[in-house]
Amino acid sequence: MKKVLRMCVVCREMRDRNDLIRVVKTPDGKIEIDNSQKRDGRGAYICKSRECLEKLNKNRAFNRAFKTTAPDEIYQSLINLKEN
């Protein structure tokens, strides 16, 4: 089976899709964490690594990826994942 590669919005490394967390901007403009990795909309990915999760809030990478302001709740949810 062929690996599906996606790029992390923080470190810009190509990784297997299963090793990344997907955040999606739905067609109605809502930004959410997509645990199923199958929701409709524009997706952006971030590594599960501690370094990328720490840098995420500083560089606001999802704002660039979605060309809009991502809610602070998304960043906080991902930071909480790092702490678990």
FIBA-21024 format. One record per atom (N, C-alpha, C): residue number from 1; atom name; y, x, z. Coordinates in nm, 4 decimals. Each point is the difference from the previous one (the first is absolute). Layout:
<site resi="NUM" name="CA" c2="Y" c1="X" c3="Z"/>
...
***
This chain:
<site resi="1" name="N" c2="-0.1182" c1="0.0832" c3="0.0000"/>
<site resi="1" name="CA" c2="0.1182" c1="-0.0832" c3="0.0000"/>
<site resi="1" name="C" c2="0.1254" c1="0.0882" c3="0.0000"/>
<site resi="2" name="N" c2="0.0963" c1="-0.0355" c3="-0.0804"/>
<site resi="2" name="CA" c2="0.1215" c1="0.0783" c3="-0.0157"/>
<site resi="2" name="C" c2="0.0938" c1="-0.0214" c3="0.1194"/>
<site resi="3" name="N" c2="0.0561" c1="0.1099" c3="0.0525"/>
<site resi="3" name="CA" c2="0.0959" c1="-0.0097" c3="0.1089"/>
<site resi="3" name="C" c2="0.1333" c1="-0.0496" c3="-0.0545"/>
<site resi="4" name="N" c2="0.0637" c1="-0.0867" c3="0.0774"/>
<site resi="4" name="CA" c2="0.1317" c1="-0.0498" c3="-0.0359"/>
<site resi="4" name="C" c2="0.1015" c1="0.0775" c3="0.0831"/>
<site resi="5" name="N" c2="0.0866" c1="0.0757" c3="-0.0667"/>
<site resi="5" name="CA" c2="0.0978" c1="0.0833" c3="0.0685"/>
<site resi="5" name="C" c2="0.1363" c1="-0.0669" c3="0.0016"/>
<site resi="6" name="N" c2="0.0687" c1="0.0154" c3="0.1119"/>
<site resi="6" name="CA" c2="0.1360" c1="-0.0492" c3="0.0154"/>
<site resi="6" name="C" c2="0.0819" c1="0.1088" c3="0.0680"/>
<site resi="7" name="N" c2="0.1322" c1="-0.0067" c3="-0.0137"/>
<site resi="7" name="CA" c2="0.0876" c1="0.1015" c3="0.0562"/>
<site resi="7" name="C" c2="0.0647" c1="-0.0492" c3="0.1294"/>
<site resi="8" name="N" c2="-0.0017" c1="0.0842" c3="0.1011"/>
<site resi="8" name="CA" c2="0.0674" c1="-0.0294" c3="0.1262"/>
<site resi="8" name="C" c2="0.1510" c1="0.0077" c3="-0.0230"/>
<site resi="9" name="N" c2="0.0752" c1="-0.0992" c3="0.0505"/>
<site resi="9" name="CA" c2="0.1449" c1="-0.0022" c3="-0.0205"/>
<site resi="9" name="C" c2="0.0730" c1="0.1056" c3="0.0831"/>
<site resi="10" name="N" c2="-0.0676" c1="0.0601" c3="0.0966"/>
<site resi="10" name="CA" c2="0.0641" c1="0.1008" c3="0.0849"/>
<site resi="10" name="C" c2="-0.0304" c1="0.1411" c3="-0.0501"/>
<site resi="11" name="N" c2="-0.1285" c1="0.0379" c3="-0.0044"/>
<site resi="11" name="CA" c2="-0.0346" c1="0.1378" c3="-0.0375"/>
<site resi="11" name="C" c2="-0.0215" c1="0.0170" c3="-0.1503"/>
<site resi="12" name="N" c2="-0.0089" c1="-0.1109" c3="-0.0733"/>
<site resi="12" name="CA" c2="-0.0150" c1="-0.0020" c3="-0.1461"/>
<site resi="12" name="C" c2="-0.1334" c1="0.0579" c3="-0.0467"/>
<site resi="13" name="N" c2="-0.0997" c1="0.0070" c3="0.0880"/>
<site resi="13" name="CA" c2="-0.1326" c1="0.0482" c3="-0.0388"/>
<site resi="13" name="C" c2="-0.0836" c1="-0.1153" c3="-0.0532"/>
<site resi="14" name="N" c2="-0.0806" c1="0.0305" c3="-0.1000"/>
<site resi="14" name="CA" c2="-0.0928" c1="-0.0981" c3="-0.0544"/>
<site resi="14" name="C" c2="-0.1239" c1="-0.0025" c3="0.0886"/>
<site resi="15" name="N" c2="-0.0383" c1="-0.1200" c3="0.0413"/>
<site resi="15" name="CA" c2="-0.1169" c1="-0.0157" c3="0.0866"/>
<site resi="15" name="C" c2="-0.0787" c1="-0.1227" c3="-0.0425"/>
<site resi="16" name="N" c2="-0.1240" c1="-0.0056" c3="0.0459"/>
<site resi="16" name="CA" c2="-0.0830" c1="-0.1170" c3="-0.0238"/>
<site resi="16" name="C" c2="0.0667" c1="-0.1210" c3="0.0662"/>
<site resi="17" name="N" c2="0.0017" c1="-0.1108" c3="-0.0690"/>
<site resi="17" name="CA" c2="0.0660" c1="-0.1213" c3="0.0491"/>
<site resi="17" name="C" c2="-0.0523" c1="-0.0421" c3="0.1374"/>
<site resi="18" name="N" c2="-0.1267" c1="0.0252" c3="0.0268"/>
<site resi="18" name="CA" c2="-0.0586" c1="-0.0390" c3="0.1281"/>
<site resi="18" name="C" c2="0.0494" c1="0.0841" c3="0.1167"/>
<site resi="19" name="N" c2="0.0629" c1="0.1134" c3="-0.0293"/>
<site resi="19" name="CA" c2="0.0528" c1="0.0876" c3="0.1046"/>
<site resi="19" name="C" c2="0.1472" c1="-0.0276" c3="0.0294"/>
<site resi="20" name="N" c2="0.0548" c1="-0.1028" c3="-0.0605"/>
<site resi="20" name="CA" c2="0.1426" c1="-0.0313" c3="0.0134"/>
<site resi="20" name="C" c2="0.0198" c1="-0.1400" c3="0.0574"/>
<site resi="21" name="N" c2="0.1184" c1="-0.0231" c3="0.0536"/>
<site resi="21" name="CA" c2="0.0403" c1="-0.1324" c3="0.0463"/>
<site resi="21" name="C" c2="0.0895" c1="-0.0580" c3="-0.1089"/>
<site resi="22" name="N" c2="-0.0277" c1="-0.1229" c3="-0.0416"/>
<site resi="22" name="CA" c2="0.0808" c1="-0.0637" c3="-0.1041"/>
<site resi="22" name="C" c2="0.1005" c1="-0.0949" c3="0.0630"/>
<site resi="23" name="N" c2="0.1232" c1="0.0110" c3="-0.0449"/>
<site resi="23" name="CA" c2="0.1058" c1="-0.0931" c3="0.0367"/>
<site resi="23" name="C" c2="0.0423" c1="-0.0667" c3="-0.1295"/>
<site resi="24" name="N" c2="0.0168" c1="-0.1317" c3="0.0025"/>
<site resi="24" name="CA" c2="0.0265" c1="-0.0743" c3="-0.1218"/>
<site resi="24" name="C" c2="0.1289" c1="-0.0811" c3="0.0124"/>
<site resi="25" name="N" c2="0.0733" c1="-0.0048" c3="-0.1108"/>
<site resi="25" name="CA" c2="0.1136" c1="-0.0909" c3="-0.0120"/>
<site resi="25" name="C" c2="-0.0493" c1="-0.1170" c3="-0.0836"/>
<site resi="26" name="N" c2="-0.0152" c1="-0.1146" c3="0.0639"/>
<site resi="26" name="CA" c2="-0.0561" c1="-0.1172" c3="-0.0664"/>
<site resi="26" name="C" c2="0.0982" c1="-0.0554" c3="-0.1039"/>
<site resi="27" name="N" c2="-0.0482" c1="-0.0846" c3="-0.0916"/>
<site resi="27" name="CA" c2="0.0894" c1="-0.0572" c3="-0.1007"/>
<site resi="27" name="C" c2="0.1203" c1="-0.0752" c3="0.0583"/>
<site resi="28" name="N" c2="-0.0136" c1="-0.0517" c3="0.1227"/>
<site resi="28" name="CA" c2="0.1135" c1="-0.0693" c3="0.0622"/>
<site resi="28" name="C" c2="0.0915" c1="0.0940" c3="0.0787"/>
<site resi="29" name="N" c2="-0.0261" c1="0.1331" c3="-0.0080"/>
<site resi="29" name="CA" c2="0.0886" c1="0.1001" c3="0.0579"/>
<site resi="29" name="C" c2="-0.0326" c1="0.0425" c3="0.1414"/>
<site resi="30" name="N" c2="-0.1054" c1="-0.0519" c3="0.0581"/>
<site resi="30" name="CA" c2="-0.0398" c1="0.0353" c3="0.1362"/>
<site resi="30" name="C" c2="-0.0788" c1="0.1318" c3="-0.0024"/>
<site resi="31" name="N" c2="0.0268" c1="0.0886" c3="0.0955"/>
<site resi="31" name="CA" c2="-0.0687" c1="0.1286" c3="0.0074"/>
<site resi="31" name="C" c2="-0.0959" c1="-0.0037" c3="0.1181"/>
<site resi="32" name="N" c2="-0.1288" c1="0.0303" c3="-0.0286"/>
<site resi="32" name="CA" c2="-0.1044" c1="-0.0113" c3="0.1009"/>
<site resi="32" name="C" c2="-0.1024" c1="0.1114" c3="-0.0159"/>
<site resi="33" name="N" c2="-0.0726" c1="0.0296" c3="0.1088"/>
<site resi="33" name="CA" c2="-0.1135" c1="0.0907" c3="-0.0080"/>
<site resi="33" name="C" c2="-0.1158" c1="-0.0772" c3="-0.0609"/>
<site resi="34" name="N" c2="-0.0647" c1="0.0594" c3="-0.0995"/>
<site resi="34" name="CA" c2="-0.1084" c1="-0.0669" c3="-0.0724"/>
<site resi="34" name="C" c2="-0.1330" c1="0.0651" c3="0.0358"/>
<site resi="35" name="N" c2="-0.0661" c1="-0.0529" c3="0.1013"/>
<site resi="35" name="CA" c2="-0.1276" c1="0.0561" c3="0.0437"/>
<site resi="35" name="C" c2="-0.1115" c1="-0.0216" c3="-0.1018"/>
<site resi="36" name="N" c2="0.0089" c1="-0.1057" c3="-0.0804"/>
<site resi="36" name="CA" c2="-0.1034" c1="-0.0281" c3="-0.0995"/>
<site resi="36" name="C" c2="0.0152" c1="0.0870" c3="-0.1241"/>
<site resi="37" name="N" c2="0.1171" c1="0.0556" c3="-0.0224"/>
<site resi="37" name="CA" c2="0.0361" c1="0.0789" c3="-0.1181"/>
<site resi="37" name="C" c2="-0.0166" c1="-0.0790" c3="-0.1292"/>
<site resi="38" name="N" c2="0.0116" c1="-0.1311" c3="0.0077"/>
<site resi="38" name="CA" c2="-0.0184" c1="-0.0833" c3="-0.1190"/>
<site resi="38" name="C" c2="0.1095" c1="-0.1046" c3="-0.0188"/>
<site resi="39" name="N" c2="0.0999" c1="-0.0023" c3="0.0856"/>
<site resi="39" name="CA" c2="0.1035" c1="-0.1032" c3="-0.0098"/>
<site resi="39" name="C" c2="0.0851" c1="0.0207" c3="-0.1240"/>
<site resi="40" name="N" c2="0.0517" c1="-0.1084" c3="-0.0527"/>
<site resi="40" name="CA" c2="0.0892" c1="0.0066" c3="-0.1148"/>
<site resi="40" name="C" c2="0.1324" c1="0.0627" c3="0.0407"/>
<site resi="41" name="N" c2="0.0570" c1="0.0758" c3="-0.0904"/>
<site resi="41" name="CA" c2="0.1311" c1="0.0568" c3="0.0235"/>
<site resi="41" name="C" c2="0.0025" c1="0.1494" c3="-0.0241"/>
<site resi="42" name="N" c2="0.1152" c1="0.0584" c3="0.0218"/>
<site resi="42" name="CA" c2="0.0228" c1="0.1429" c3="-0.0190"/>
<site resi="42" name="C" c2="-0.0510" c1="0.0743" c3="0.1220"/>
<site resi="43" name="N" c2="-0.0910" c1="0.0923" c3="-0.0194"/>
<site resi="43" name="CA" c2="-0.0586" c1="0.0743" c3="0.1119"/>
<site resi="43" name="C" c2="0.0559" c1="0.1396" c3="0.0123"/>
<site resi="44" name="N" c2="0.0061" c1="0.0468" c3="0.1218"/>
<site resi="44" name="CA" c2="0.0364" c1="0.1388" c3="0.0298"/>
<site resi="44" name="C" c2="-0.0983" c1="0.0467" c3="0.1071"/>
<site resi="45" name="N" c2="-0.0345" c1="0.1263" c3="-0.0046"/>
<site resi="45" name="CA" c2="-0.1047" c1="0.0527" c3="0.0871"/>
<site resi="45" name="C" c2="0.0520" c1="0.1114" c3="0.0873"/>
<site resi="46" name="N" c2="-0.0595" c1="0.0119" c3="0.1194"/>
<site resi="46" name="CA" c2="0.0315" c1="0.1103" c3="0.0906"/>
<site resi="46" name="C" c2="-0.1302" c1="0.0528" c3="0.0584"/>
<site resi="47" name="N" c2="-0.0052" c1="0.1317" c3="0.0172"/>
<site resi="47" name="CA" c2="-0.1170" c1="0.0641" c3="0.0616"/>
<site resi="47" name="C" c2="-0.0170" c1="-0.0495" c3="0.1427"/>
<site resi="48" name="N" c2="-0.1210" c1="0.0090" c3="0.0472"/>
<site resi="48" name="CA" c2="-0.0272" c1="-0.0339" c3="0.1396"/>
<site resi="48" name="C" c2="0.0234" c1="0.1200" c3="0.0908"/>
<site resi="49" name="N" c2="0.0492" c1="0.1100" c3="-0.0576"/>
<site resi="49" name="CA" c2="0.0201" c1="0.1223" c3="0.0790"/>
<site resi="49" name="C" c2="0.1179" c1="-0.0160" c3="0.0954"/>
<site resi="50" name="N" c2="-0.0112" c1="0.0671" c3="0.1114"/>
<site resi="50" name="CA" c2="0.1051" c1="-0.0047" c3="0.1030"/>
<site resi="50" name="C" c2="0.1335" c1="0.0503" c3="-0.0564"/>
<site resi="51" name="N" c2="-0.0039" c1="0.1059" c3="-0.0814"/>
<site resi="51" name="CA" c2="0.1230" c1="0.0584" c3="-0.0537"/>
<site resi="51" name="C" c2="0.0767" c1="-0.1001" c3="-0.0871"/>
<site resi="52" name="N" c2="-0.0702" c1="-0.0681" c3="-0.0882"/>
<site resi="52" name="CA" c2="0.0667" c1="-0.0960" c3="-0.0886"/>
<site resi="52" name="C" c2="0.0538" c1="-0.1191" c3="0.0776"/>
<site resi="53" name="N" c2="-0.0758" c1="-0.0482" c3="0.0964"/>
<site resi="53" name="CA" c2="0.0465" c1="-0.1124" c3="0.0804"/>
<site resi="53" name="C" c2="0.1213" c1="0.0373" c3="0.0837"/>
<site resi="54" name="N" c2="0.0069" c1="0.1264" c3="0.0459"/>
<site resi="54" name="CA" c2="0.1164" c1="0.0449" c3="0.0758"/>
<site resi="54" name="C" c2="0.1241" c1="0.0111" c3="-0.0885"/>
<site resi="55" name="N" c2="-0.0174" c1="0.0454" c3="-0.1235"/>
<site resi="55" name="CA" c2="0.1128" c1="0.0182" c3="-0.0919"/>
<site resi="55" name="C" c2="0.0465" c1="-0.1314" c3="-0.0624"/>
<site resi="56" name="N" c2="-0.0836" c1="-0.1007" c3="0.0018"/>
<site resi="56" name="CA" c2="0.0284" c1="-0.1263" c3="-0.0686"/>
<site resi="56" name="C" c2="0.1314" c1="-0.0627" c3="0.0439"/>
<site resi="57" name="N" c2="0.0214" c1="-0.0129" c3="0.1285"/>
<site resi="57" name="CA" c2="0.1200" c1="-0.0658" c3="0.0501"/>
<site resi="57" name="C" c2="0.1253" c1="0.0790" c3="-0.0346"/>
<site resi="58" name="N" c2="-0.0111" c1="0.1319" c3="0.0025"/>
<site resi="58" name="CA" c2="0.1152" c1="0.0864" c3="-0.0288"/>
<site resi="58" name="C" c2="0.0464" c1="-0.0143" c3="-0.1450"/>
<site resi="59" name="N" c2="-0.0942" c1="0.0029" c3="-0.0943"/>
<site resi="59" name="CA" c2="0.0434" c1="-0.0013" c3="-0.1399"/>
<site resi="59" name="C" c2="-0.0002" c1="-0.1387" c3="-0.0648"/>
<site resi="60" name="N" c2="-0.0412" c1="-0.1026" c3="0.0758"/>
<site resi="60" name="CA" c2="0.0058" c1="-0.1389" c3="-0.0481"/>
<site resi="60" name="C" c2="-0.0567" c1="-0.0142" c3="-0.1420"/>
<site resi="61" name="N" c2="-0.1184" c1="0.0543" c3="-0.0190"/>
<site resi="61" name="CA" c2="-0.0619" c1="0.0090" c3="-0.1325"/>
<site resi="61" name="C" c2="-0.0242" c1="-0.1355" c3="-0.0655"/>
<site resi="62" name="N" c2="-0.0273" c1="-0.1033" c3="0.0786"/>
<site resi="62" name="CA" c2="-0.0252" c1="-0.1312" c3="-0.0606"/>
<site resi="62" name="C" c2="0.1278" c1="-0.0604" c3="-0.0585"/>
<site resi="63" name="N" c2="0.1151" c1="0.0359" c3="0.0545"/>
<site resi="63" name="CA" c2="0.1257" c1="-0.0472" c3="-0.0589"/>
<site resi="63" name="C" c2="0.0127" c1="0.0504" c3="-0.1437"/>
<site resi="64" name="N" c2="-0.0365" c1="0.1257" c3="-0.0215"/>
<site resi="64" name="CA" c2="0.0034" c1="0.0562" c3="-0.1360"/>
<site resi="64" name="C" c2="-0.1051" c1="-0.0643" c3="-0.0883"/>
<site resi="65" name="N" c2="-0.1210" c1="-0.0121" c3="0.0517"/>
<site resi="65" name="CA" c2="-0.1110" c1="-0.0506" c3="-0.0806"/>
<site resi="65" name="C" c2="0.0233" c1="-0.1435" c3="-0.0457"/>
<site resi="66" name="N" c2="0.0581" c1="-0.0813" c3="0.0870"/>
<site resi="66" name="CA" c2="0.0186" c1="-0.1418" c3="-0.0332"/>
<site resi="66" name="C" c2="0.1415" c1="-0.0323" c3="-0.0469"/>
<site resi="67" name="N" c2="0.0886" c1="0.1003" c3="0.0008"/>
<site resi="67" name="CA" c2="0.1395" c1="-0.0183" c3="-0.0426"/>
<site resi="67" name="C" c2="0.0681" c1="-0.1130" c3="0.0766"/>
<site resi="68" name="N" c2="-0.0298" c1="-0.0061" c3="0.1278"/>
<site resi="68" name="CA" c2="0.0608" c1="-0.0967" c3="0.0913"/>
<site resi="68" name="C" c2="-0.0177" c1="0.0548" c3="0.1416"/>
<site resi="69" name="N" c2="0.0601" c1="-0.0640" c3="0.0963"/>
<site resi="69" name="CA" c2="-0.0135" c1="0.0446" c3="0.1379"/>
<site resi="69" name="C" c2="-0.1237" c1="-0.0626" c3="0.0625"/>
<site resi="70" name="N" c2="-0.0946" c1="0.0849" c3="0.0363"/>
<site resi="70" name="CA" c2="-0.1209" c1="-0.0476" c3="0.0662"/>
<site resi="70" name="C" c2="0.0328" c1="-0.0301" c3="0.1458"/>
<site resi="71" name="N" c2="-0.0558" c1="-0.1074" c3="0.0552"/>
<site resi="71" name="CA" c2="0.0311" c1="-0.0348" c3="0.1392"/>
<site resi="71" name="C" c2="-0.0512" c1="0.1060" c3="0.0978"/>
<site resi="72" name="N" c2="0.0721" c1="0.0163" c3="0.1084"/>
<site resi="72" name="CA" c2="-0.0379" c1="0.0971" c3="0.1024"/>
<site resi="72" name="C" c2="-0.1381" c1="-0.0295" c3="0.0572"/>
<site resi="73" name="N" c2="-0.0420" c1="-0.1263" c3="-0.0018"/>
<site resi="73" name="CA" c2="-0.1313" c1="-0.0369" c3="0.0537"/>
<site resi="73" name="C" c2="-0.1134" c1="0.0712" c3="-0.0749"/>
<site resi="74" name="N" c2="0.0159" c1="0.0204" c3="-0.1295"/>
<site resi="74" name="CA" c2="-0.1028" c1="0.0691" c3="-0.0791"/>
<site resi="74" name="C" c2="-0.0116" c1="0.1443" c3="0.0480"/>
<site resi="75" name="N" c2="0.1134" c1="0.0671" c3="0.0124"/>
<site resi="75" name="CA" c2="-0.0012" c1="0.1387" c3="0.0463"/>
<site resi="75" name="C" c2="-0.0578" c1="0.0082" c3="0.1411"/>
<site resi="76" name="N" c2="0.0395" c1="-0.0935" c3="0.0867"/>
<site resi="76" name="CA" c2="-0.0500" c1="0.0025" c3="0.1380"/>
<site resi="76" name="C" c2="-0.1495" c1="-0.0267" c3="0.0051"/>
<site resi="77" name="N" c2="-0.0496" c1="-0.0902" c3="-0.0823"/>
<site resi="77" name="CA" c2="-0.1449" c1="-0.0286" c3="-0.0043"/>
<site resi="77" name="C" c2="-0.0791" c1="0.1242" c3="-0.0405"/>
<site resi="78" name="N" c2="0.0512" c1="0.0734" c3="-0.0968"/>
<site resi="78" name="CA" c2="-0.0679" c1="0.1210" c3="-0.0445"/>
<site resi="78" name="C" c2="0.0095" c1="0.1118" c3="0.1040"/>
<site resi="79" name="N" c2="0.1109" c1="0.0083" c3="0.0700"/>
<site resi="79" name="CA" c2="0.0122" c1="0.0982" c3="0.1082"/>
<site resi="79" name="C" c2="-0.0981" c1="-0.0330" c3="0.1113"/>
<site resi="80" name="N" c2="-0.0190" c1="-0.1288" c3="0.0272"/>
<site resi="80" name="CA" c2="-0.0958" c1="-0.0423" c3="0.1022"/>
<site resi="80" name="C" c2="-0.1429" c1="0.0371" c3="-0.0415"/>
<site resi="81" name="N" c2="-0.0302" c1="-0.0028" c3="-0.1281"/>
<site resi="81" name="CA" c2="-0.1328" c1="0.0424" c3="-0.0476"/>
<site resi="81" name="C" c2="-0.0237" c1="0.1461" c3="0.0338"/>
<site resi="82" name="N" c2="0.1033" c1="0.0808" c3="-0.0142"/>
<site resi="82" name="CA" c2="-0.0085" c1="0.1423" c3="0.0295"/>
<site resi="82" name="C" c2="-0.0364" c1="0.0226" c3="0.1458"/>
<site resi="83" name="N" c2="0.0543" c1="-0.0830" c3="0.0886"/>
<site resi="83" name="CA" c2="-0.0199" c1="0.0185" c3="0.1430"/>
<site resi="83" name="C" c2="-0.1378" c1="-0.0460" c3="0.0452"/>
<site resi="84" name="N" c2="-0.0683" c1="-0.0790" c3="-0.0803"/>
<site resi="84" name="CA" c2="-0.1339" c1="-0.0494" c3="0.0375"/>
<site resi="84" name="C" c2="-0.1092" c1="0.0939" c3="-0.0404"/>
***
